[in-house]
Amino acid sequence: MKRKSLYLVIFAVAAAGAASGTYLANRKPTPQAQQPQQPQGQSKEAAAIAADLKEVLAAYRKMVVLTQDEAGLSTAGQEEVNRVGQQLFHDNQERIAKVDDALAGLVGSQNPRRFEAIGNLLDYVESNEGLYDADRLAFQELMQSLLDHVAKDSSLPAIKLHKRISEDLDALAEIERTYEKEIRAVFGRFESRSIVLKREKWDSYVAYLKTIYQRDRILKDYGVVLPYPAKPEPQEQDKAPAAHKDEDEIFGKGLPKKTIVLTFDDGPHRRYSEEIAAILKQYDAPAVFFSVGRNLGTLDAHGVARLNAGAEVSRKLKAAGYVLANHSFSHAQLSKESGDSLKAEIFNTDALLKAVDPQRSALFRFPYGAHNKEGMHLLADAHLKSVMWNIDSLDWADPVPSSIAERVLRAVDKEGRGIILFHDIHERTVKALPAILDRLVAEGYQFAGWDGTAFRVAGGANAAPAPVARAAATGYASSWAIVVGVDGYPKWPHLQYAVRDAEGVGQTLVQKFGFASDHVITLKNEQATRHGILAAFHDLAGHGRTDGLQPNDRVFVFFAGHGATRKLSSGRDLGYIVPYDADPENLASDAIPMTEIQNIAESLLAKHVLFVMDACYSGLGLTRGGANAAFLRDNAKRLGRQMLTAGGTDQMVSDGGPNGHSVFTWTLLQGLGGKADLNGDGLITATELAAYVAPAVASVSQQTPAFGSLPGSEGGDFVFELPEESEFLNTNTAQLSNDAIALNTKLEAKASAPSAPVVVKDLQGGEQTIKAPAAVPVSSRQQAQRANDHGLQLYKEKQYAQAETQFTEALKLRPNFPLAANNLGFVFYKQDKFAEAARWFENAIRMDPSRAIAYMNLGDAYARAGDGGKAKMAYKTYLELAPNGSGAGYAKQQLEKL
């Protein structure tokens, strides 16, 4: 098989114990590998082991998918993949340790069916049809540990089980050689009871895993969204590339040519640490062993070290001449720690190392290479030096020793010098090390050791792209509106929702689009007489004052009520809007004809005027304006007089929309909420609004909305600029009702594609084709904001998968976007994915530590995940930041519960 394809089959090997998957050639894989069957009467312990194996398998397979084709990622992307991979690995190490302890307990118990239970687990590993051979490599080290446990029992059943496990380990070794040599033949020399090798290719195995897991999904679950690649900036000719600073941290790039430092993390290990030391001794190669504190022992309440068996391993390493160093106490991600917990991670291990060796080195390595400023300050206080690496063996991921060796040697060839990161907790590292050292010695490399001050041979940031300039989007000096709603007609049939529609539109203009409340004239029912409506227009048109309507202003007119059509003697239709006091018998004198509306439109001094009529009628001559790529610039020069109506003659307004609105006005409000921004540039033109509203309303009602430009228009297009949403999703965020969601689903089915032309009616009853103008150029920051805002809309419609996609897009465009990070976390929270939610709330807090609501969300996530201690800390921080906030009472209640 191809060496590069193996890339990073992580902790799988260490992940030992799980349920992976191997399929016969041409066999259709089942969705998931079957779990070990649990015979009737099986103990709770054995059942728990079987369940844990499934979790180990899932983590193993995710790592395979996560690390495939990594070369196609940016350097930053590769670093994130490695960081998340190591986090997955260490999470799984704890799970594996739990399985190992459980197996030891089961073997050592007096349960008469203990060997039957273990045999059932072996049946699963050996012959389950859901296992690929590549999955079986995950069992290698755990099977070795199980063999040791069984060897302690001298009974006949234990001896038989020991033989069976030994045969399985032989088969696993053959699988490893199969991958190393790309042998595809079927090996049949083992008894049928043990693992039977099957014909398979690594590529087919990976292809199958990619049908159930995706890298982006795995990263996102661990709080990472890879940003889009930044556009390269030309380097100034008079500036040389900055040298990497090794003053605060040692990376290895400053070593002399052909100089290598060997480092080993995560031990001490009861078996492999000493085996590695023995190999190093053969080559007279110094090394640094970075120890995890809990592998050395604990500190009692008085700070006294209580060392364990791991400490004895470390003493032997020290006696053999190797350097001991600090790798934190629990291998936590210290960039997310602070205060006492961060101090404990550093200083507790330092105390344990001093108990092992009073002259312990002053070297420290941050787990995953992740740290914050506080962590660096604490190192300085403790007189410790941070050591990183520039060559990663990926032995924590790759189960094939030859692949590990090839990777390291390629990286050494490229770098020419450096610090190599290994781990002394894997058998594969033991196997790979001799091949690496042989080659390095043959090519003249020297090995440097730590002499207390430096590594010596014995004896001898991406800047974000500049934002795209954007013109003042609307160019309006001020905004005005006349909003009319009539539903309590004394002489016409009553309407249900017209007043509610007018109120909803008025609120949207003020709260969303920034219309001054004293510039919005609202007329409802008895206020909306013929005289009252015309007087409002007259007052607006005839202000003549400096604080009145000006040439660069815009006017929005909304009418919700009855409409009517009258046939003239010429045969032409004339449309009317019906005021509150109109008599059906005197339509010509009591109602307001469209001809008068036209005259009013032309008399208004404003640049752009848009009439939106939630009424049905016909009879108005309209002209159409066009749009081109220089839309904003040209639009500022042209007068615009446009009208959008709910329907034509003989059509009834559909009053059955959600939240007390007509279908037309509900759709209008959804469009103004952002859905009518068809080209995604943050602007909604009247043309886009019509292109969204008209086909949507027609698809769910008997109405056919019409749109066009009034006589006197010069082709200008009324423009709304969408404000940036700033809402941090939380438990108090309102979502739409089920009937609103149901209607929106139907409306979206007819939504216009961004660049697609749309056929709508004009007010004469004919058809016209309209199209959204070309998008205005926007920066990646603005694109990220639009994606976040779209995600909010989708969240409120309970479309969680789509909302997650939009929040993810926002983070790809703008990686340090706390609003999108919080909102992505809350989408996970709503789906009961509390661990994933907590990671994203933590990300939001890291980006904006002062955002109180993110701490509230984090507390809720930890509480639901069962981590009461972290939940308390989060709620307390919320109360410190917002002691009188809207959630203060809730936070106090939660603290009392905890």
DANORCOR-V675751 format. One record per residue. SS is DSSP state (A for helix, B for strand, O for the rest). PHI is phi in whole degrees, -180 to 180 (999 if undefined). PSI is psi in whole degrees, -180 to 180 (* if undefined). Layout:
BEGIN
SS/PHI/PSI
SS/PHI/PSI
END
This chain:
BEGIN
O/999/162
O/-74/129
A/-60/-46
A/-66/-25
A/-68/-30
A/-69/-27
O/20/-83
O/-137/70
O/-78/78
O/-49/-168
O/-23/1
O/-46/-51
O/-59/-49
O/-67/-26
O/-68/3
O/-8/158
O/105/2
O/-100/-177
O/-101/108
O/-104/-135
O/-165/133
O/-135/126
O/-113/141
O/-65/155
O/-58/136
O/69/7
O/-84/134
O/-76/119
O/-64/144
O/-80/157
O/-55/-36
O/-142/147
O/-62/138
O/-68/146
O/-80/158
O/-54/132
O/-70/145
O/-109/105
O/-61/155
O/-60/133
O/87/3
O/-61/146
O/-69/159
A/-62/-35
A/-62/-47
A/-66/-38
A/-64/-39
A/-66/-39
A/-61/-45
A/-60/-41
A/-67/-40
A/-66/-33
A/-60/-37
A/-64/-40
A/-68/-39
A/-64/-42
A/-60/-46
A/-60/-42
A/-66/-41
A/-60/-50
A/-65/-37
A/-60/-39
A/-68/-37
A/-60/-48
A/-67/-41
A/-59/-38
A/-102/3
O/-75/147
O/54/36
A/-67/-24
A/-62/-22
A/-78/-6
O/-90/160
O/-70/168
A/-58/-44
A/-64/-38
A/-65/-40
A/-64/-39
A/-64/-40
A/-67/-41
A/-60/-45
A/-64/-41
A/-63/-48
A/-67/-38
A/-61/-44
A/-66/-35
A/-66/-43
A/-59/-45
A/-59/-49
A/-71/-33
A/-61/-41
A/-73/-31
A/-59/-41
A/-66/-38
A/-66/-41
A/-66/-41
A/-60/-38
A/-64/-43
A/-64/-43
A/-61/-45
A/-63/-40
A/-66/-40
A/-65/-41
A/-61/-41
A/-66/-39
A/-67/-44
A/-63/-40
A/-84/-2
O/-78/172
O/-99/13
O/-64/120
O/-64/-18
O/-104/18
A/-64/-40
A/-73/-31
A/-64/-42
A/-64/-43
A/-67/-39
A/-62/-37
A/-64/-40
A/-65/-39
A/-66/-37
A/-55/-42
A/-63/-48
A/-65/-38
A/-79/-40
A/-136/6
O/-65/131
O/-71/-9
O/-89/8
O/-108/127
O/-79/153
A/-59/-37
A/-60/-34
A/-66/-37
A/-65/-23
A/-60/-22
A/-65/-20
A/-90/-6
A/-58/-54
A/-74/-35
A/-68/-37
A/-65/-37
A/-64/-41
A/-66/-40
A/-62/-39
A/-59/-42
A/-64/-40
A/-64/-44
A/-69/-31
A/-63/-19
O/-78/-10
O/-106/124
O/-97/9
O/-72/160
A/-62/-44
A/-59/-37
A/-68/-39
A/-63/-43
A/-63/-40
A/-67/-38
A/-60/-44
A/-63/-42
A/-64/-44
A/-66/-38
A/-61/-42
A/-64/-38
A/-64/-40
A/-66/-37
A/-61/-43
A/-65/-39
A/-66/-38
A/-64/-37
A/-67/-38
A/-61/-42
A/-61/-43
A/-67/-32
A/-61/-44
A/-70/-37
A/-66/-37
A/-104/-2
O/59/41
O/-83/131
O/-113/1
O/-70/155
O/-85/125
O/-94/126
O/-123/23
O/-88/1
O/-98/155
O/-61/150
O/-63/-20
O/-70/-31
O/-88/-172
O/-65/128
O/-100/121
O/-71/144
O/-125/155
O/-79/120
O/-160/160
O/-114/147
A/-60/-41
A/-61/-39
A/-69/-34
A/-64/-49
A/-63/-40
A/-60/-39
A/-65/-46
A/-60/-35
O/-69/-14
O/-79/-15
O/-115/-18
O/-137/149
O/-128/143
A/-57/-48
A/-58/-38
A/-66/-43
A/-64/-47
A/-60/-44
A/-64/-38
A/-62/-25
O/-103/22
O/81/24
O/-129/131
O/-124/121
O/-73/127
O/-73/161
O/-65/148
O/-58/135
O/-73/145
O/-67/131
O/-65/136
O/-99/134
O/-63/136
O/-83/135
O/-65/136
O/-65/-29
O/-89/8
O/-118/125
O/-84/155
O/-58/138
O/-67/136
O/-73/147
O/-73/129
O/-79/129
O/-112/9
O/-67/-50
O/-85/-32
B/-137/149
B/-105/121
O/-108/-21
O/103/-13
O/-72/-17
O/-92/3
O/-71/158
O/-62/159
O/-58/147
O/57/38
B/-122/131
B/-126/139
B/-113/127
B/-97/127
B/-131/148
B/-134/126
B/-108/160
B/83/-3
B/-82/-161
O/-76/149
O/-110/139
O/-63/-21
O/-116/-52
A/-81/-26
A/-61/-45
A/-71/-33
A/-65/-41
A/-65/-43
A/-60/-39
A/-65/-39
A/-67/-45
A/-59/-38
A/-63/-35
A/-63/-29
O/-103/4
O/53/44
O/-105/122
O/-72/164
O/-162/162
B/-117/129
B/-107/111
B/-88/112
B/-96/141
O/-87/127
A/-55/-42
A/-67/-16
A/-80/-10
O/-99/-31
B/154/-155
B/-139/170
B/-112/136
O/-81/-176
O/-61/-22
O/-98/7
O/81/13
O/-86/134
B/-72/132
B/-115/97
B/-82/154
O/-118/-167
A/-64/-28
A/-63/-34
A/-63/-34
A/-67/-37
A/-61/-44
A/-64/-38
A/-62/-39
A/-66/-40
A/-62/-44
A/-63/-43
A/-64/-28
O/-82/-1
O/100/8
O/-94/155
B/-90/133
B/-100/138
B/-142/169
B/-96/130
O/-127/33
O/79/171
O/-86/-44
O/-120/7
O/62/35
O/-75/162
O/-81/99
A/-71/-15
A/-66/-18
A/-102/1
O/-102/159
O/-158/170
A/61/-141
A/-63/-38
A/-65/-39
A/-67/-43
A/-60/-43
A/-63/-40
A/-60/-37
A/-86/-52
A/-78/-31
A/-65/-42
A/-68/-36
A/-60/-42
A/-65/-40
A/-67/-41
A/-65/-38
A/-66/-32
A/-68/-31
A/-79/-44
O/-146/104
O/-57/-22
O/-102/33
O/-53/155
O/-72/166
O/-99/30
B/-102/144
B/-140/140
O/-125/125
O/-72/131
A/-55/135
A/65/5
A/70/16
O/-103/127
O/-149/169
O/-124/179
A/-63/-39
A/-62/-40
A/-63/-41
A/-66/-38
A/-64/-40
A/-65/-38
A/-61/-43
A/-62/-41
A/-63/-35
O/-90/2
O/60/42
O/-109/153
B/-117/131
B/-80/129
B/-117/122
O/-104/-146
O/-160/159
O/-125/1
B/-133/117
B/-106/119
O/-69/-21
O/56/28
O/-69/-16
O/-73/-12
O/-119/-41
O/-91/123
O/-87/-4
O/-104/115
A/-56/-42
A/-65/-33
A/-68/-39
A/-62/-47
A/-61/-45
A/-62/-40
A/-64/-46
A/-62/-45
A/-67/-35
A/-65/-43
A/-66/-38
A/-65/-42
A/-58/-40
A/-72/-45
A/-81/-36
O/81/-9
O/-174/166
B/145/-179
B/-105/123
B/-98/133
B/-97/116
B/-119/178
B/-133/134
O/-96/34
O/-121/12
O/-128/140
A/-67/-33
A/-63/-31
A/-68/-40
A/-59/-42
A/-73/-34
A/-79/-28
A/-60/-45
A/-59/-43
A/-62/-38
A/-67/-48
A/-67/-38
A/-56/-49
A/-68/-43
A/-64/-43
A/-64/-43
A/-63/-30
O/-94/8
O/87/16
O/-76/148
B/-113/153
B/-108/125
B/-99/143
B/-117/167
B/-87/124
O/-103/11
O/106/-21
O/-130/-26
O/-161/169
B/-88/121
B/-139/152
B/-81/132
O/-60/129
O/83/6
O/-149/*
O/999/116
O/-92/116
O/-73/144
O/-68/143
O/-61/148
O/-61/136
O/-65/147
O/-72/132
O/-65/139
O/-130/131
O/-67/161
O/-56/112
O/-58/-55
O/-90/-31
O/72/11
O/-86/138
O/-78/-39
O/-154/163
B/-126/138
B/-131/157
B/-153/147
B/-122/121
B/-123/123
B/-126/133
B/-139/125
O/-132/118
O/-127/-15
O/-99/52
O/-60/134
O/-77/-26
O/-123/3
O/-122/160
O/-58/138
O/-67/146
O/-106/158
O/-89/-40
O/-123/7
A/-62/-44
A/-65/-42
A/-61/-39
A/-62/-46
A/-63/-42
A/-64/-42
A/-63/-42
A/-66/-44
A/-60/-43
A/-63/-40
A/-63/-42
A/-62/-41
A/-79/-50
A/-79/-33
O/-98/-42
O/-106/5
O/76/19
O/-64/134
O/-65/136
A/-62/-31
A/-80/-2
A/-100/1
B/-109/109
B/-92/119
B/-114/127
B/-121/123
B/-127/136
A/47/-116
A/-64/-17
A/-74/-23
O/-94/49
O/-75/172
A/-59/-45
A/-65/-43
A/-63/-42
A/-67/-48
A/-66/-35
A/-65/-37
A/-63/-43
A/-65/-42
A/-63/-44
A/-64/-39
A/-68/-42
A/-75/-29
O/-109/25
O/-57/-53
O/64/12
O/-109/162
O/-66/-23
O/-96/11
O/-99/-164
O/-63/132
O/-123/164
O/-60/-25
O/-99/17
O/-92/172
B/-127/154
B/-131/129
B/-114/128
B/-120/127
B/-126/131
B/-129/128
B/-123/116
O/172/-162
O/-78/148
B/-124/158
B/-146/159
B/-129/134
B/-121/132
B/-84/121
O/-83/165
O/-62/-24
O/-77/-7
O/93/-8
O/-82/146
B/-86/143
B/-128/126
B/-92/154
B/-136/149
B/-101/144
O/-105/112
O/-74/174
O/-58/-40
O/-98/12
O/-72/145
O/-104/127
A/-57/-26
A/-80/-15
A/-125/49
A/-59/-43
A/-63/-32
A/-98/-29
A/-93/-30
O/-90/174
B/-111/112
B/-75/158
A/-65/-28
A/-62/-36
A/-72/-36
A/-62/-41
A/-60/-45
A/-62/-41
A/-62/-44
A/-59/-42
A/-72/-25
A/-82/-18
O/-72/137
O/-77/-11
O/-65/159
O/-70/-50
B/-129/137
B/-131/132
B/-125/124
B/-101/128
B/-121/116
B/-114/108
B/-86/68
B/-154/156
B/-112/127
O/-169/176
O/-144/165
O/115/72
O/-160/122
O/-73/129
B/-126/150
B/-119/159
O/-112/143
O/-105/160
O/-109/179
O/-143/148
O/-136/-175
O/-66/-30
O/-90/48
A/-58/-54
A/-62/-43
A/-62/-48
A/-72/-35
A/-64/-31
O/-68/-19
O/-93/-15
O/-108/138
O/-70/148
B/-136/128
B/-132/106
B/-129/160
B/-145/137
B/-125/123
B/-117/160
B/-78/-25
B/179/-180
O/-104/-170
O/-62/148
O/65/16
O/-109/145
O/-103/139
O/-67/130
O/-81/113
O/-94/7
O/-97/32
O/-79/173
A/-72/160
A/55/32
A/74/33
O/-123/156
O/-70/162
A/-61/-41
A/-64/-50
A/-68/-38
A/-59/-45
A/-65/-40
A/-59/-46
A/-65/-36
A/-65/-40
A/-63/-45
A/-68/-23
A/-70/-10
A/134/-18
A/-70/-21
O/-86/1
O/-80/77
O/-68/-31
O/-98/3
O/69/25
O/-100/8
O/84/4
B/-120/141
B/-118/113
B/-88/163
A/-59/-35
A/-65/-45
A/-63/-40
A/-60/-44
A/-67/-40
A/-65/-28
A/-84/-49
A/-71/-47
A/-59/-56
A/-67/-30
A/-67/-48
A/-63/-43
A/-61/-28
A/-78/-18
A/-122/5
O/-149/180
O/-91/11
O/-94/148
O/-125/88
O/-57/151
B/-127/157
B/-151/149
B/176/-180
B/-99/138
B/-76/157
O/-56/138
O/99/-14
O/-72/146
O/-107/18
O/95/5
O/-68/154
O/-124/123
O/-59/139
B/-129/132
B/-106/135
B/-104/120
O/-68/130
O/-75/159
O/-77/125
O/-72/141
O/-125/14
O/-78/124
O/-86/115
O/-57/141
O/-158/-178
O/-66/-16
O/-93/-1
O/-69/124
O/-76/144
O/-117/162
O/-71/156
O/-72/164
A/-63/-37
A/-71/-34
A/-67/-42
A/-65/-41
A/-62/-43
A/-67/-43
A/-61/-35
A/-62/-41
A/-68/-39
A/-65/-41
A/-66/-26
A/-63/-24
O/-108/10
O/-63/144
O/-78/141
O/-68/151
O/-52/-41
O/-108/5
O/-83/136
O/-70/151
B/-126/134
B/-93/122
B/-133/165
B/-77/148
O/-98/174
O/-76/-1
O/-94/-3
O/95/-6
O/-81/-179
B/-111/148
B/-143/156
B/-108/126
B/-122/159
O/-148/142
O/-62/144
O/-66/164
O/-60/142
O/-64/142
O/-76/134
O/-59/135
O/-133/157
O/-78/166
A/-63/-31
A/-63/-44
A/-69/-37
A/-62/-41
A/-63/-41
A/-63/-43
A/-64/-40
A/-63/-43
A/-62/-45
A/-65/-38
A/-65/-38
A/-61/-38
A/-61/-43
A/-59/-46
A/-67/-37
A/-61/-45
A/-66/-21
O/-94/7
O/63/28
O/-95/77
A/-69/-39
A/-64/-44
A/-68/-38
A/-63/-42
A/-58/-41
A/-61/-42
A/-70/-42
A/-65/-36
A/-63/-44
A/-59/-41
A/-60/-40
A/-74/-28
A/-67/-38
A/-78/-30
O/-144/86
O/-58/-35
O/-99/65
O/-119/90
A/-61/-33
A/-62/-48
A/-68/-36
A/-64/-45
A/-62/-45
A/-67/-37
A/-63/-43
A/-60/-39
A/-72/-30
A/-62/-42
A/-62/-43
A/-59/-43
A/-65/-20
O/-103/16
O/64/24
O/-98/77
A/-74/-34
A/-65/-45
A/-64/-41
A/-61/-45
A/-60/-40
A/-61/-41
A/-76/-32
A/-66/-38
A/-63/-41
A/-60/-44
A/-62/-40
A/-68/-38
A/-62/-39
A/-74/-34
O/-144/84
O/-64/-14
O/-93/2
O/-83/99
A/-61/-42
A/-63/-29
A/-66/-35
A/-66/-38
A/-61/-47
A/-61/-41
A/-62/-41
A/-61/-43
A/-62/-42
A/-65/-45
A/-65/-39
A/-62/-44
A/-70/-27
A/-82/-7
O/89/12
O/-101/82
A/-64/-34
A/-64/-47
A/-70/-33
A/-62/-44
A/-58/-46
A/-60/-42
A/-67/-45
A/-64/-40
A/-64/-39
A/-65/-39
A/-58/-46
A/-66/-32
A/-68/-38
A/-81/-34
O/-137/68
O/-62/-25
O/-113/18
O/-68/167
O/-63/-24
O/-100/9
A/-62/-44
A/-62/-42
A/-63/-45
A/-61/-41
A/-65/-40
A/-62/-43
A/-66/-38
A/-64/-38
A/-64/-39
A/-66/-35
O/-81/*
END
